Amino acid sequence: MSEMKLPKIGLGTWMLKPYEARYSTIQAIKLGYRFVDTAQAYRNEKGVGDGLQEVFEKGIAKREEVIVSTKVSPLSIRPKAAVKSTYKSLKRLQLDYVDIMYIHFPAFVLGYSHKKTLGALGELVDEGKIRHIGVSNFTPQLIKDALEVIDKPIFANQIEHHPYLQQPEVLKFHKENNIFQVSYSPLGRGKALKDSVINEIARKNKFSAAQVCLAWVIDKGAYPVPKATSLDHLKDNFAALDLQLSDEDIQKIDAIDKHERYVHPPVVSPKEWKKKNNL
Ligand SMILES: NC(=O)c1ccc[n+]([C@@H]2O[C@H](COP(=O)([O-])OP(=O)(O)OC[C@H]3O[C@@H](n4cnc5c(N)ncnc54)[C@H](OP(=O)(O)O)[C@@H]3O)[C@@H](O)[C@H]2O)c1
């Protein structure tokens, strides 16, 4: 596995407006977060970048201490566009390099190619613009196919993962292949926070339901990136690092899996997605 270690928790920024992304980035780093996740498609890279510049200028953290990840949009998935859009991301983020550049979705219908698109990102690694190549919404089979035709490692796969969508076999695959699993929507987009088992465990441990979900993800050896807009939520989520769940609590949460997905990546329904986006 790469020498770069991921912090146990990161900040998600999907749906944050640029000014909110700036605020959450600054507050999160002040609280101790050292991992911020954005994407070209979130249209808030400039906000994240403004926040990062402020914390670097004020000496709250150094650039090399913060892992910054973004994602190539499906609309820029062809090799040349992937390179061009990476340069645009760097400009908006006001950075010389990003730590992880993910492929947001394996959008084959829009021209994604393991060999060519990941190959283009590989050249950006050689140029020092990207430290690590990541993928997102990839199945184990897609990762196996990709690894056969590229000459750089895949650092991480970012997938939906929370108590209602546990996918233990996928996690096992990532571990066996030394690929970090970054867990998106780790609170089940808020839905897992209402669960009675989660709340019972939260009350017993004197932690919040969000902290129980995050502690469960971390206990599994994955890296959650919860999104939070308010300072209270940012604090609450970061303090999940203080919660060590008992084996019994972990087993109780293992038993509430609903195999329920709350994010529907276009790879699952490319036709509908193309139609919606007038492509
Ligand atoms: N790669 C992909 O395709 C993909 C897809 C989805 C998500 N992601 C990444 O994963 C991140 C997280 O996923 P997500 O945004 O879908 O969902 P999430 O983190 O599971 O849930 C976010 C929701 O939970 C609320 N929340 C956060 N902390 C809370 C707390 N301590 N107590 C109560 N409520 C809390 C948030 O409210 P407030 O905003 O009001 O704080 C928001 O409504 C994204 O932001 C993005 O970076 C990636």
PDBQT file of the ligand as one rigid body, heavy atoms in Angstrom, charges set to zero:
ROOT
HETATM    1  N1  LIG A 301     -18.342   9.453  -5.053  1.00  0.00    +0.000 N 
HETATM    2  C1  LIG A 301     -19.641   9.607  -5.092  1.00  0.00    +0.000 C 
HETATM    3  O1  LIG A 301     -20.311   9.247  -6.067  1.00  0.00    +0.000 OA
HETATM    4  C2  LIG A 301     -20.306  10.220  -3.891  1.00  0.00    +0.000 A 
HETATM    5  C3  LIG A 301     -21.715  10.127  -3.760  1.00  0.00    +0.000 A 
HETATM    6  C4  LIG A 301     -22.286  10.670  -2.615  1.00  0.00    +0.000 A 
HETATM    7  C5  LIG A 301     -21.492  11.283  -1.650  1.00  0.00    +0.000 A 
HETATM    8  N2  LIG A 301     -20.141  11.387  -1.821  1.00  0.00    +0.000 N 
HETATM    9  C6  LIG A 301     -19.255  12.042  -0.822  1.00  0.00    +0.000 C 
HETATM   10  O2  LIG A 301     -19.611  11.605   0.488  1.00  0.00    +0.000 OA
HETATM   11  C7  LIG A 301     -19.987  12.731   1.271  1.00  0.00    +0.000 C 
HETATM   12  C8  LIG A 301     -21.006  12.344   2.328  1.00  0.00    +0.000 C 
HETATM   13  O3  LIG A 301     -22.164  11.772   1.769  1.00  0.00    +0.000 OA
HETATM   14  P1  LIG A 301     -23.589  12.502   1.739  1.00  0.00    +0.000 P 
HETATM   15  O4  LIG A 301     -23.399  13.956   1.719  1.00  0.00    +0.000 OA
HETATM   16  O5  LIG A 301     -24.337  11.868   0.626  1.00  0.00    +0.000 OA
HETATM   17  O6  LIG A 301     -24.326  12.006   3.055  1.00  0.00    +0.000 OA
HETATM   18  P2  LIG A 301     -24.001  11.781   4.603  1.00  0.00    +0.000 P 
HETATM   19  O7  LIG A 301     -22.675  12.333   4.953  1.00  0.00    +0.000 OA
HETATM   20  O8  LIG A 301     -24.305  10.364   4.882  1.00  0.00    +0.000 OA
HETATM   21  O9  LIG A 301     -25.166  12.632   5.290  1.00  0.00    +0.000 OA
HETATM   22  C9  LIG A 301     -25.214  14.012   5.196  1.00  0.00    +0.000 C 
HETATM   23  C10 LIG A 301     -26.474  14.476   5.919  1.00  0.00    +0.000 C 
HETATM   24  O10 LIG A 301     -26.353  14.198   7.318  1.00  0.00    +0.000 OA
HETATM   25  C11 LIG A 301     -26.432  15.411   8.064  1.00  0.00    +0.000 C 
HETATM   26  N3  LIG A 301     -25.472  15.320   9.167  1.00  0.00    +0.000 N 
HETATM   27  C12 LIG A 301     -24.128  15.416   9.103  1.00  0.00    +0.000 A 
HETATM   28  N4  LIG A 301     -23.570  15.258  10.311  1.00  0.00    +0.000 NA
HETATM   29  C13 LIG A 301     -24.594  15.071  11.181  1.00  0.00    +0.000 A 
HETATM   30  C14 LIG A 301     -24.671  14.872  12.574  1.00  0.00    +0.000 A 
HETATM   31  N5  LIG A 301     -23.575  14.794  13.317  1.00  0.00    +0.000 N 
HETATM   32  N6  LIG A 301     -25.886  14.721  13.151  1.00  0.00    +0.000 NA
HETATM   33  C15 LIG A 301     -27.017  14.778  12.388  1.00  0.00    +0.000 A 
HETATM   34  N7  LIG A 301     -27.022  14.968  11.061  1.00  0.00    +0.000 NA
HETATM   35  C16 LIG A 301     -25.809  15.113  10.456  1.00  0.00    +0.000 A 
HETATM   36  C17 LIG A 301     -26.086  16.519   7.102  1.00  0.00    +0.000 C 
HETATM   37  O11 LIG A 301     -26.695  17.706   7.537  1.00  0.00    +0.000 OA
HETATM   38  P3  LIG A 301     -25.979  19.160   7.441  1.00  0.00    +0.000 P 
HETATM   39  O12 LIG A 301     -25.499  19.319   6.044  1.00  0.00    +0.000 OA
HETATM   40  O13 LIG A 301     -27.091  20.085   7.819  1.00  0.00    +0.000 OA
HETATM   41  O14 LIG A 301     -24.859  19.191   8.425  1.00  0.00    +0.000 OA
HETATM   42  C18 LIG A 301     -26.680  15.989   5.812  1.00  0.00    +0.000 C 
HETATM   43  O15 LIG A 301     -28.084  16.202   5.770  1.00  0.00    +0.000 OA
HETATM   44  C19 LIG A 301     -20.468  13.729   0.232  1.00  0.00    +0.000 C 
HETATM   45  O16 LIG A 301     -20.610  15.025   0.748  1.00  0.00    +0.000 OA
HETATM   46  C20 LIG A 301     -19.430  13.566  -0.830  1.00  0.00    +0.000 C 
HETATM   47  O17 LIG A 301     -18.227  14.217  -0.474  1.00  0.00    +0.000 OA
HETATM   48  C21 LIG A 301     -19.546  10.838  -2.928  1.00  0.00    +0.000 A 
ENDROOT
TORSDOF 0
